[in-house]
Amino acid sequence: MAQHHKTEARIQSIDERVARLRAAKSRLLARANRTERQRDTRRKILIGGAVLAAVDHEGMPPISSKSELLRWLDSQLTREHDRAVFDLALALRRTGDYQSGL
């Protein structure tokens, strides 16, 4: 009878651990989804800002694909954290050298 009680206690312990792990997984997924939504919102804001600036200054080139949009944004975005949202390479400095972490 003691063995049966130990087995049931172990099963209960494992069930509790599974419940904690599922809750932790759910929290991680929610955090990842929230982060991706924030990143998507940031991309939309940057695209809108670049379009408005282009309309005010030089005009908008015709853009008919995502690759054309990214190519155009590559020439418009200069701040590293803005470029990172689109996974663009580091911006060139005025001297023409790539920025380093120094």
C-alpha positions in Angstrom: 0.0 0.0 0.0 2.9 2.4 0.8 4.3 1.8 -2.8 0.9 2.8 -4.3 0.8 6.0 -2.2 4.4 6.9 -3.4 3.4 6.3 -7.0 0.3 8.5 -6.8 2.3 11.2 -5.1 4.9 11.1 -7.8 2.2 11.2 -10.5 0.7 14.2 -8.8 4.1 15.9 -8.6 4.7 15.3 -12.3 1.2 16.6 -13.2 1.9 19.8 -11.2 5.3 20.2 -13.0 3.6 19.7 -16.4 1.0 22.4 -15.5 3.8 24.8 -14.5 5.7 24.1 -17.7 2.6 24.7 -19.8 1.9 28.0 -18.0 5.5 29.0 -18.6 5.3 28.1 -22.3 2.1 30.1 -22.6 3.7 33.2 -21.0 6.7 32.8 -23.4 4.5 32.5 -26.4 2.5 35.6 -25.3 5.7 37.6 -24.9 7.0 36.5 -28.3 3.7 37.5 -29.9 3.6 40.8 -28.2 7.2 41.5 -29.2 6.4 40.7 -32.9 3.3 42.9 -32.8 5.4 45.8 -31.5 8.0 45.2 -34.2 5.3 45.1 -36.9 3.8 48.4 -35.6 7.3 50.0 -35.6 7.8 48.9 -39.2 4.5 50.4 -40.2 5.3 53.7 -38.4 8.7 53.9 -40.1 7.3 53.2 -43.6 4.6 55.8 -43.0 7.2 58.4 -41.9 9.5 57.7 -44.8 6.6 58.0 -47.3 5.4 61.3 -45.8 9.0 62.7 -45.8 9.4 61.6 -49.4 6.1 63.1 -50.5 7.1 66.4 -48.8 10.6 66.5 -50.4 11.6 64.4 -53.4 8.4 62.4 -54.2 7.7 58.7 -54.0 9.2 56.3 -56.6 6.8 53.7 -57.9 7.0 50.6 -55.6 5.3 47.4 -56.5 7.0 44.7 -54.4 8.3 44.2 -51.0 11.9 43.9 -52.3 11.5 47.3 -54.0 10.1 48.8 -50.8 13.1 47.4 -48.8 15.5 48.7 -51.4 13.9 52.2 -51.1 13.9 52.0 -47.3 17.6 51.1 -47.4 18.3 54.5 -48.9 15.9 56.4 -46.6 16.6 55.0 -43.1 19.8 56.1 -41.4 19.4 55.3 -37.7 20.7 51.8 -36.8 17.7 50.8 -34.7 15.3 51.8 -37.5 17.3 49.8 -40.0 17.4 46.8 -37.7 13.6 46.6 -37.7 13.8 45.7 -41.4 17.0 43.6 -41.0 18.9 46.1 -43.2 22.7 46.3 -43.1 24.4 48.9 -41.0 24.1 52.4 -42.5 27.2 53.9 -44.1 28.8 56.8 -42.3 29.4 60.0 -44.2 33.0 59.0 -44.6 31.8 55.9 -46.5 33.1 53.4 -43.9 30.8 50.9 -42.3 29.9 51.7 -38.7 31.7 49.7 -36.2 30.9 48.9 -32.6 33.7 51.2 -31.4 
